[in-house]
Amino acid sequence: DAKTTQPPSMDCAEGRAANLPCNHSTISGNEYVYWYRQIHSQGPQYIIHGLKNNETNEMASLIITEDRKSSTLILPHATLRDTAVYYCIDAGYNNNDMRFGAGTRLTVKP
Amino acid sequence: KAGVTQTPRYLIKTRGQQVTLSCSPISGHRSVSWYQQTPGQGLQFLFEYFSETQRNKGNFPGRFSGRQFSNSRSEMNVSTLELGDSALYLCASSWGQWGEKLFFGSGTQLSVL
């Protein structure tokens, strides 16, 4: 079963920042926070992951609270192609055993 | 660099039959994981293979099995198919180390009639 909690859906205006929240109430010290997204009928695509510090890459930024119980994925300038289901997962040593929840369906609107 | 390749892309079977799905990981990756995705249950972990050994297993009946070959390619088999086995089956590969990302294939869409 999934260990994270996400809102089922969110909307965002094209060109604006999309901020997707996630609660990791049972995360343990050696577990990473991962974010993936899935566009209809395709396999999930890796976005970003982190352990304690905030992270940034070419796709997004990841903000992790100090107690690590919540994280926020930030897409700085959302485009229509960012419309997808976004999953946050915390996983430890067996990080290939990803427990996906229902995710957040992000709709970017023109 | 080629991505994760799954074959076939689509498959139609009837109840009671068995099916074998194939996954070729990214070159150099030693871990292959399998997932089942349905509209009702979402993405669920089936099992993971690392260096030809099953390293982790999800909560699926014994009708679901898999194996991994020495070249890291993996197959999963479902015997005695049921209507509820209709799903998108995804595989993902990685080097199998802690704290790394998974690369997913596009999946095999299985329909059981």
Interface residues (C-beta under 8 A of the other chain):
Chain A: Y32 Y34 Y36 S41 Q42 G43 P44 Q45 Y46 H49 L51 Y87 G92 Y93 N94 N95 N96 D97 M98 R99 F100 G101 A102 G103
Chain B: V4 S31 S33 Y35 G42 L43 Q44 F45 E48 F50 R55 N56 G58 L88 L90 A92 S94 G96 W98 G99 E100 K101 L102 F103 F104 G105 S106 G107
